[in-house]
Amino acid sequence: MSWSWLIILLATYPWLFAADLLSDWTAHWGFNVFISGAAIVVPCSRLRRWQAVLFSGCVGFLFEARRPIPDGTLALALIAIAIFLTSNKPLLRNAPRLLRASLIVNFTATTIWFCATAFTLGQLSFNPLGAFLPQLLLQLITSALVSLILFWPLSLIQNSAMDYMNTPPANETP
């Protein structure tokens, strides 16, 4: 089904919206609830490459729309990750590998987001790394916890949406 990426995006959007609201609530503490990386892993295991790229790009643009980040940075990072994941589908064939990929993708996307935000705000200087590295580590720990907590409910919703649309597992080759 060619529109399955859009339907999965609609099923994932409430989770992204809730993460945005929670990020707004925790912004004055310097926390960001980041689920975009974890949200793209399960669809990349079943969608075709072009569908996964569209899904990842939309998730990236939806997430970064209200953030102080250079335009397209997160979306392009998620698209590159989606291309890598769809090129290596055997890495995503069982639940432990999906969870590990979710953690790695969320770590990577959070690091890219955090560094781009720090660079945009002019807070990334290499002399006082004492302020930058602890905040990055705290953000990565938060990202890992959110990814571990939300992986199962998010993947169940995405898989049930793909099962409802009778989306077969994609071929091993893109």
Secondary structure by P-SEA (a helix, b strand, c coil): ccaaaaaaaaaaaaaaaaaaaaaaaaccccccccccccccccccccccaaaaaaaaaaaaaaaacccccccaaaaaaaaaaaaaaaacccccccaaaaaaaaaaaaaaaaaaaaaaaaaaacccccccccccaaaaaaaaaaaaaaaaaaaaaaaaaaaaaaaaaccccccccc
